[in-house]
């Protein structure tokens, strides 16, 4: 079986492409413990030629900022009820917490390093 672009993955198997007689080159994961002989055969053939596992790149600052804002928005949404006039909570404390959530984007180190405020009990 012909294979190409072999790369070790985090699971201990090898991701590659194999040449299928009908479909041409198709993605394939070769596993030494595969119950089908093809997986073990391709793994054995590719293990020495497979390039090292390449970890995915870390998230960008833009991605981290988007994720942080989404988390912040969810926390704000969860505490919206605390701001109604008859909410059985200390509204001043809750308002301070909610403002701290809004201010996370102003923190030094945002979005890589965020000091999340703790919700009052």
C-alpha positions as a Markdown table, in Angstrom:
| # | Residue | x | y | z |
|---|---|---|---|---|
| 1 | Unk | 0.0 | 0.0 | 0.0 |
| 2 | Unk | 1.4 | 3.4 | -0.9 |
| 3 | Unk | 1.2 | 6.1 | 1.7 |
| 4 | Unk | 2.4 | 9.8 | 1.9 |
| 5 | Unk | 2.5 | 12.7 | 4.4 |
| 6 | Unk | 2.9 | 10.5 | 7.4 |
| 7 | Unk | 2.8 | 12.4 | 10.8 |
| 8 | Unk | 2.8 | 11.1 | 14.3 |
| 9 | Unk | -0.2 | 12.3 | 16.3 |
| 10 | Unk | -0.9 | 12.7 | 20.0 |
| 11 | Unk | -2.7 | 9.4 | 20.2 |
| 12 | Unk | 0.4 | 7.4 | 19.2 |
| 13 | Unk | -1.0 | 6.5 | 15.8 |
| 14 | Unk | 0.1 | 7.9 | 12.4 |
| 15 | Unk | -2.0 | 10.2 | 10.3 |
| 16 | Unk | -1.3 | 9.9 | 6.6 |
| 17 | Unk | -2.9 | 9.5 | 3.2 |
| 18 | Unk | -3.1 | 6.1 | 1.4 |
| 19 | Unk | -3.6 | 5.5 | -2.2 |
| 20 | Unk | -6.9 | 3.9 | -2.7 |
| 21 | Unk | -7.4 | 2.0 | -6.0 |
| 22 | Unk | -10.7 | 3.8 | -6.8 |
| 23 | Unk | -10.7 | 7.0 | -4.8 |
| 24 | Unk | -7.0 | 8.0 | -5.3 |
| 25 | Unk | -5.4 | 9.5 | -2.1 |
| 26 | Unk | -7.6 | 9.4 | 1.0 |
| 27 | Unk | -6.9 | 10.3 | 4.7 |
| 28 | Unk | -6.0 | 7.4 | 6.9 |
| 29 | Unk | -5.0 | 6.8 | 10.5 |
| 30 | Unk | -2.6 | 3.9 | 10.9 |
| 31 | Unk | -2.7 | 2.1 | 14.2 |
| 32 | Unk | -0.4 | -0.7 | 15.3 |
| 33 | Unk | -3.3 | -2.3 | 17.2 |
| 34 | Unk | -5.8 | -2.0 | 14.4 |
| 35 | Unk | -8.0 | -5.2 | 14.0 |
| 36 | Unk | -7.7 | -4.7 | 10.3 |
| 37 | Unk | -4.2 | -5.7 | 9.0 |
| 38 | Unk | -4.0 | -2.6 | 6.8 |
| 39 | Unk | -3.7 | -0.3 | 9.7 |
| 40 | Unk | -0.9 | -2.2 | 11.3 |
| 41 | Unk | 0.9 | -2.7 | 8.0 |
| 42 | Unk | 0.8 | 1.0 | 7.1 |
| 43 | Unk | 1.9 | 1.9 | 10.7 |
| 44 | Unk | 4.9 | -0.4 | 10.5 |
| 45 | Unk | 5.9 | 0.9 | 7.1 |
| 46 | Unk | 5.4 | 4.6 | 8.0 |
| 47 | Unk | 6.7 | 4.7 | 11.6 |
| 48 | Unk | 10.3 | 5.4 | 10.7 |
| 49 | Unk | 9.5 | 7.8 | 7.9 |
| 50 | Unk | 6.7 | 9.7 | 9.7 |
| 51 | Unk | 7.7 | 13.2 | 10.8 |
| 52 | Unk | 7.5 | 14.2 | 14.4 |
| 53 | Unk | 4.1 | 15.1 | 15.9 |
| 54 | Unk | 3.5 | 18.8 | 15.4 |
| 55 | Unk | 1.3 | 20.4 | 18.1 |
| 56 | Unk | -1.3 | 22.8 | 16.9 |
| 57 | Unk | -0.2 | 26.4 | 17.2 |
| 58 | Unk | -1.3 | 28.2 | 20.4 |
| 59 | Unk | -4.4 | 30.4 | 20.1 |
| 60 | Unk | -3.8 | 33.9 | 18.9 |
| 61 | Unk | -4.4 | 36.9 | 21.1 |
| 62 | Unk | -7.5 | 37.7 | 19.0 |
| 63 | Unk | -8.9 | 34.2 | 19.7 |
| 64 | Unk | -8.1 | 34.4 | 23.4 |
| 65 | Unk | -9.8 | 37.9 | 23.6 |
| 66 | Unk | -12.9 | 36.5 | 21.8 |
| 67 | Unk | -13.1 | 33.6 | 24.2 |
| 68 | Unk | -12.6 | 35.9 | 27.2 |
| 69 | Unk | -15.3 | 38.2 | 26.1 |
| 70 | Unk | -17.7 | 35.3 | 25.5 |
| 71 | Unk | -17.0 | 34.0 | 29.0 |
| 72 | Unk | -17.4 | 37.5 | 30.5 |
| 73 | Unk | -20.7 | 38.0 | 28.6 |
| 74 | Unk | -22.0 | 34.6 | 29.9 |
| 75 | Unk | -21.1 | 35.6 | 33.5 |
| 76 | Unk | -22.8 | 38.9 | 33.1 |
| 77 | Unk | -25.9 | 37.3 | 31.7 |
| 78 | Unk | -26.0 | 34.8 | 34.6 |
| 79 | Unk | -26.0 | 37.7 | 37.0 |
| 80 | Unk | -28.5 | 40.0 | 35.3 |
| 81 | Unk | -31.3 | 39.0 | 37.7 |
| 82 | Unk | -29.3 | 40.5 | 40.6 |
| 83 | Unk | -29.9 | 44.0 | 39.3 |
| 84 | Unk | -33.7 | 44.0 | 39.4 |
| 85 | Unk | -35.1 | 46.2 | 42.1 |
| 86 | Unk | -36.5 | 43.4 | 44.3 |
| 87 | Unk | -33.5 | 41.0 | 43.9 |
| 88 | Unk | -32.8 | 39.4 | 47.3 |
| 89 | Unk | -29.0 | 40.2 | 47.2 |
| 90 | Unk | -26.7 | 43.1 | 48.0 |
| 91 | Unk | -27.0 | 45.0 | 44.8 |
| 92 | Unk | -24.0 | 47.2 | 45.4 |
| 93 | Unk | -21.7 | 44.2 | 45.8 |
| 94 | Unk | -23.2 | 42.6 | 42.7 |
| 95 | Unk | -22.9 | 45.8 | 40.7 |
| 96 | Unk | -19.2 | 46.0 | 41.7 |
| 97 | Unk | -18.7 | 42.4 | 40.5 |
| 98 | Unk | -20.4 | 43.1 | 37.2 |
| 99 | Unk | -18.3 | 46.2 | 36.7 |
| 100 | Unk | -15.1 | 44.2 | 37.4 |
| 101 | Unk | -16.3 | 41.7 | 34.7 |
| 102 | Unk | -16.7 | 44.6 | 32.2 |
| 103 | Unk | -13.2 | 45.9 | 33.1 |
| 104 | Unk | -11.3 | 42.6 | 32.3 |
| 105 | Unk | -10.4 | 44.0 | 28.9 |
| 106 | Unk | -8.6 | 46.9 | 30.6 |
| 107 | Unk | -6.4 | 44.6 | 32.7 |
| 108 | Unk | -2.7 | 44.6 | 32.0 |
| 109 | Unk | -2.0 | 41.2 | 30.3 |
| 110 | Unk | -5.4 | 40.9 | 28.7 |
| 111 | Unk | -6.2 | 38.5 | 27.0 |
| 112 | Unk | -3.4 | 36.1 | 27.9 |
| 113 | Unk | -3.5 | 36.7 | 31.7 |
| 114 | Unk | -6.9 | 37.6 | 33.2 |
| 115 | Unk | -7.6 | 38.0 | 36.9 |
| 116 | Unk | -11.3 | 37.0 | 36.9 |
| 117 | Unk | -13.4 | 38.5 | 39.6 |
| 118 | Unk | -15.1 | 36.2 | 42.0 |
| 119 | Unk | -18.9 | 36.3 | 42.2 |
| 120 | Unk | -20.2 | 37.4 | 45.6 |
| 121 | Unk | -22.2 | 34.8 | 47.5 |
